[in-house]
Amino acid sequence: RLAEEKKAAAAAAAEEKKAQAAAMKAQAAAAAEEKKRLAEEKKAQAAAAAAEKKRIAEEKKAQAAAAAAEKKRIAEEKAQAAAAKKAQAAAVQKKATTPKVERPPRGVPIIRGWKSRRDGGISGRIYGKLFGTLHINSTSR
């Protein structure tokens, strides 16, 4: 009978060990499953954060491109305005600087093609009745 009790006690201990091993195995599996779930959640959060970061970067890029386009448009408008103003100023200056040439009265000689010399005199062509049709004269100081 003692042997049977020992055998039953050993079988019960073995059964208890098996139950503990199964419980530990189930607990380890549950822990592994929890760890896997947490890793997947973390991965999903990282993916969401990366997508948000990418979206923000794209928005900033689009805003920068829009700002650059606006800046370029304004610069082009300024350049066109400056060119128009310069052309208008040149036209006004051309009109203002071009003197209206009046003819002298009949009988007054005309000097054409004159140039200033180093000694302070001038040389050129004189046209008129008193001098004939074409004489080259020079003056001196």
Backbone as numpy.savetxt, mean C-alpha at the origin, in Angstrom:
# Nx Ny Nz CAx CAy CAz Cx Cy Cz
-11.79 -80.96 54.99 -12.58 -79.79 54.99 -11.73 -78.54 54.99
-10.68 -78.55 55.67 -9.75 -77.43 55.73 -9.18 -77.14 54.35
-8.91 -78.16 53.64 -8.39 -78.00 52.28 -9.45 -77.38 51.39
-10.68 -77.74 51.60 -11.76 -77.17 50.78 -11.93 -75.69 51.10
-11.80 -75.36 52.39 -11.93 -73.97 52.79 -10.78 -73.15 52.22
-9.58 -73.71 52.26 -8.42 -73.03 51.69 -8.61 -72.85 50.20
-9.14 -73.91 49.59 -9.37 -73.87 48.15 -10.44 -72.82 47.84
-11.49 -72.79 48.62 -12.58 -71.83 48.42 -12.06 -70.42 48.68
-11.22 -70.26 49.73 -10.65 -68.95 50.05 -9.72 -68.50 48.93
-8.93 -69.41 48.40 -8.02 -69.09 47.29 -8.82 -68.73 46.06
-9.91 -69.47 45.81 -10.75 -69.19 44.65 -11.42 -67.83 44.83
-11.86 -67.55 46.07 -12.49 -66.25 46.35 -11.47 -65.13 46.18
-10.23 -65.34 46.67 -9.17 -64.33 46.53 -8.84 -64.13 45.06
-8.79 -65.21 44.30 -8.50 -65.11 42.87 -9.64 -64.37 42.18
-10.86 -64.69 42.60 -12.02 -64.03 42.01 -11.99 -62.54 42.35
-11.62 -62.21 43.58 -11.53 -60.81 44.01 -10.43 -60.09 43.25
-9.30 -60.78 43.05 -8.19 -60.20 42.27 -8.63 -59.94 40.86
-9.37 -60.89 40.27 -9.86 -60.72 38.91 -10.81 -59.53 38.84
-11.67 -59.42 39.84 -12.64 -58.31 39.88 -11.90 -56.98 40.01
-10.86 -56.96 40.89 -10.06 -55.73 41.05 -9.34 -55.39 39.75
-8.79 -56.41 39.09 -8.08 -56.18 37.82 -9.04 -55.66 36.77
-10.24 -56.24 36.75 -11.24 -55.79 35.77 -11.67 -54.36 36.09
-11.82 -54.05 37.40 -12.20 -52.70 37.80 -11.09 -51.71 37.43
-9.83 -52.10 37.67 -8.70 -51.23 37.34 -8.60 -51.05 35.82
-8.88 -52.14 35.11 -8.83 -52.07 33.65 -9.94 -51.15 33.13
-11.13 -51.26 33.73 -12.25 -50.41 33.34 -11.94 -48.95 33.69
-11.34 -48.74 34.87 -10.98 -47.41 35.31 -9.92 -46.82 34.38
-8.93 -47.62 34.00 -7.88 -47.15 33.08 -8.48 -46.84 31.72
-9.42 -47.68 31.27 -10.07 -47.44 29.98 -10.88 -46.15 30.04
-11.59 -45.94 31.18 -12.37 -44.72 31.35 -11.45 -43.50 31.37
-10.32 -43.61 32.06 -9.36 -42.50 32.11 -8.78 -42.22 30.73
-8.48 -43.29 29.99 -7.94 -43.13 28.64 -8.99 -42.47 27.74
-10.25 -42.90 27.90 -11.35 -42.33 27.11 -11.53 -40.84 27.45
-11.45 -40.50 28.73 -11.57 -39.10 29.17 -10.41 -38.27 28.62
-9.21 -38.84 28.66 -8.02 -38.15 28.14 -8.16 -37.91 26.63
-8.69 -38.93 25.95 -8.89 -38.81 24.50 -9.94 -37.74 24.19
-11.03 -37.72 24.99 -12.08 -36.72 24.80 -11.54 -35.31 25.05
-10.75 -35.16 26.11 -10.16 -33.85 26.42 -9.20 -33.41 25.31
-8.44 -34.36 24.78 -7.51 -34.03 23.69 -8.28 -33.58 22.45
-9.39 -34.27 22.15 -10.22 -33.89 21.00 -10.84 -32.51 21.20
-11.32 -32.24 22.43 -11.88 -30.92 22.74 -10.82 -29.83 22.56
-9.62 -30.12 23.08 -8.53 -29.16 22.98 -8.18 -28.91 21.51
-8.16 -29.99 20.73 -7.86 -29.90 19.30 -8.93 -29.06 18.59
-10.20 -29.30 18.94 -11.31 -28.55 18.33 -11.22 -27.07 18.71
-10.89 -26.78 19.98 -10.74 -25.40 20.42 -9.58 -24.73 19.69
-8.48 -25.45 19.52 -7.32 -24.90 18.80 -7.68 -24.62 17.34
-8.44 -25.54 16.72 -8.86 -25.34 15.34 -9.78 -24.13 15.23
-10.70 -23.99 16.19 -11.61 -22.84 16.19 -10.84 -21.54 16.39
-9.87 -21.56 17.30 -9.05 -20.37 17.54 -8.23 -20.01 16.30
-7.69 -21.03 15.63 -6.91 -20.78 14.41 -7.80 -20.22 13.32
-9.02 -20.76 13.20 -9.96 -20.25 12.18 -10.34 -18.81 12.49
-10.57 -18.49 13.75 -10.90 -17.12 14.15 -9.73 -16.17 13.87
-8.53 -16.65 14.19 -7.33 -15.84 13.95 -7.16 -15.58 12.45
-7.41 -16.61 11.65 -7.29 -16.47 10.19 -8.35 -15.49 9.67
-9.58 -15.60 10.20 -10.65 -14.70 9.77 -10.30 -13.25 10.12
-9.77 -13.04 11.32 -9.39 -11.69 11.74 -8.26 -11.16 10.86
-7.29 -12.02 10.55 -6.18 -11.61 9.69 -6.68 -11.23 8.30
-7.64 -12.02 7.78 -8.21 -11.71 6.46 -8.97 -10.40 6.49
-9.71 -10.14 7.58 -10.42 -8.87 7.72 -9.45 -7.71 7.75
-8.37 -7.86 8.52 -7.36 -6.80 8.60 -6.73 -6.56 7.24
-6.46 -7.66 6.52 -5.87 -7.55 5.19 -6.81 -6.83 4.24
-8.10 -7.17 4.31 -9.09 -6.51 3.46 -9.20 -5.03 3.81
-9.18 -4.72 5.10 -9.24 -3.32 5.53 -8.01 -2.56 5.05
-6.84 -3.20 5.15 -5.60 -2.54 4.71 -5.64 -2.32 3.20
-6.16 -3.30 2.46 -6.25 -3.15 1.01 -7.22 -2.02 0.66
-8.34 -1.95 1.37 -9.31 -0.88 1.12 -8.71 0.48 1.45
-7.97 0.55 2.55 -7.32 1.82 2.93 -6.27 2.21 1.90
-5.52 1.24 1.41 -4.50 1.53 0.40 -5.14 1.99 -0.89
-6.26 1.35 -1.27 -6.96 1.76 -2.49 -7.50 3.18 -2.34
-8.05 3.48 -1.17 -8.57 4.84 -0.92 -7.44 5.86 -0.95
-6.31 5.51 -0.35 -5.16 6.40 -0.33 -4.64 6.64 -1.76
-4.62 5.57 -2.55 -4.17 5.68 -3.94 -5.14 6.55 -4.74
-6.45 6.37 -4.51 -7.44 7.17 -5.22 -7.30 8.65 -4.87
-7.09 8.92 -3.59 -6.92 10.31 -3.16 -5.66 10.91 -3.76
-4.58 10.12 -3.78 -3.32 10.60 -4.37 -3.50 10.88 -5.86
-4.23 9.99 -6.56 -4.47 10.22 -7.98 -5.31 11.47 -8.20
-6.33 11.67 -7.35 -7.14 12.87 -7.46 -6.30 14.12 -7.23
-5.43 14.07 -6.22 -4.56 15.21 -5.95 -3.62 15.47 -7.12
-3.07 14.38 -7.70 -2.16 14.53 -8.83 -2.90 15.13 -10.03
-4.13 14.66 -10.28 -4.90 15.21 -11.39 -5.23 16.68 -11.15
-5.60 17.01 -9.91 -5.92 18.39 -9.57 -4.67 19.27 -9.73
-3.53 18.74 -9.28 -2.28 19.51 -9.40 -1.91 19.70 -10.86
-2.08 18.65 -11.67 -1.76 18.75 -13.09 -2.69 19.75 -13.77
-3.98 19.70 -13.43 -4.93 20.65 -14.01 -4.59 22.08 -13.59
-4.25 22.24 -12.32 -3.90 23.57 -11.81 -2.63 24.07 -12.48
-1.66 23.17 -12.66 -0.40 23.54 -13.31 -0.64 23.93 -14.76
-1.49 23.15 -15.45 -1.80 23.46 -16.85 -2.53 24.79 -16.95
-3.46 25.02 -16.01 -4.19 26.28 -16.02 -3.25 27.44 -15.72
-2.34 27.24 -14.75 -1.38 28.30 -14.42 -0.46 28.57 -15.60
-0.04 27.50 -16.30 0.83 27.67 -17.47 0.09 28.42 -18.57
-1.20 28.10 -18.76 -1.97 28.79 -19.78 -2.14 30.27 -19.43
-2.41 30.54 -18.15 -2.57 31.92 -17.71 -1.24 32.66 -17.84
-0.15 31.98 -17.45 1.17 32.61 -17.53 1.54 32.87 -18.98
1.21 31.92 -19.85 1.53 32.08 -21.26 0.78 33.27 -21.82
-0.49 33.39 -21.44 -1.27 34.53 -21.89 -0.72 35.83 -21.32
-0.32 35.77 -20.04 0.15 36.98 -19.37 1.54 37.38 -19.86
2.41 36.43 -20.16 3.78 36.77 -20.53 3.94 37.08 -22.01
2.97 36.66 -22.81 3.08 36.94 -24.24 2.57 38.36 -24.48
3.51 39.30 -24.68 3.05 40.68 -24.88 2.43 40.83 -26.27
1.49 41.70 -26.34 0.86 41.98 -27.62 1.79 42.92 -28.38
2.20 42.47 -29.55 3.15 43.25 -30.35 2.36 44.29 -31.15
2.74 45.52 -30.94 2.09 46.60 -31.70 3.05 47.08 -32.76
2.51 47.45 -33.85 3.31 47.99 -34.95 3.63 49.45 -34.66
4.86 49.86 -34.95 5.18 51.30 -34.79 4.52 52.10 -35.92
4.40 53.36 -35.74 3.81 54.19 -36.80 4.67 54.15 -38.07
4.10 54.48 -39.21 4.84 54.47 -40.47 5.98 55.45 -40.41
7.11 55.03 -40.95 8.27 55.90 -41.00 9.24 55.69 -39.86
8.88 54.96 -38.83 9.78 54.70 -37.70 10.56 53.43 -38.01
11.90 53.50 -37.93 12.70 52.30 -38.22 12.49 51.21 -37.15
12.66 49.94 -37.58 12.48 48.78 -36.70 13.80 48.04 -36.59
14.16 47.65 -35.34 15.38 46.86 -35.12 14.93 45.42 -34.88
15.44 44.50 -35.69 15.09 43.08 -35.54 16.37 42.26 -35.41
16.26 41.17 -34.71 17.39 40.25 -34.57 18.55 40.89 -33.83
18.26 41.71 -32.86 19.34 42.38 -32.15 19.86 41.50 -31.02
21.09 41.74 -30.64 21.68 41.06 -29.50 22.63 42.01 -28.78
22.77 41.76 -27.51 23.61 42.59 -26.67 25.05 42.08 -26.76
25.98 43.03 -26.86 27.39 42.65 -26.93 28.04 42.82 -25.57
29.27 42.31 -25.46 29.98 42.37 -24.18 30.34 43.79 -23.78
30.57 44.64 -24.75 30.97 46.01 -24.42 29.78 46.90 -24.10
28.56 46.33 -24.05 27.39 47.10 -23.68 26.60 47.60 -24.87
27.12 47.47 -26.06 26.40 47.91 -27.25 25.50 46.80 -27.77
24.78 47.12 -28.86 23.93 46.11 -29.47 24.25 46.06 -30.96
23.93 44.93 -31.57 24.06 44.82 -33.01 22.81 44.14 -33.53
22.38 44.50 -34.75 21.18 43.89 -35.29 20.84 44.49 -36.63
19.67 44.16 -37.16 19.22 44.64 -38.46 18.22 45.77 -38.25
18.39 46.80 -39.00 17.48 47.94 -38.92 16.70 48.00 -40.24
15.40 48.05 -40.13 14.54 48.13 -41.31 13.83 49.48 -41.29
13.74 50.09 -42.42 12.99 51.33 -42.54 13.45 52.14 -43.75
12.68 53.18 -44.10 12.98 53.98 -45.29 14.28 54.76 -45.16
14.57 55.24 -43.96 15.77 56.05 -43.79 17.04 55.25 -44.02
17.01 53.97 -43.70 18.21 53.15 -43.75 18.22 52.20 -44.94
17.26 52.24 -45.76 17.15 51.26 -46.84 16.37 50.05 -46.33
16.47 48.97 -47.01 15.67 47.82 -46.59 16.38 46.93 -45.59
17.68 46.80 -45.64 18.34 45.90 -44.70 19.76 46.37 -44.46
20.01 46.89 -43.33 21.35 47.30 -42.92 21.65 46.65 -41.60
22.91 46.22 -41.43 23.34 45.66 -40.15 24.20 46.72 -39.49
23.71 47.27 -38.43 24.45 48.32 -37.72 24.78 47.84 -36.32
25.71 48.47 -35.71 26.02 48.19 -34.32 26.25 49.49 -33.60
26.00 49.48 -32.33 26.22 50.67 -31.52 27.30 50.37 -30.53
27.84 51.39 -29.95 28.84 51.21 -28.90 28.59 52.23 -27.82
29.17 52.03 -26.72 28.99 52.96 -25.60 29.95 54.07 -25.66
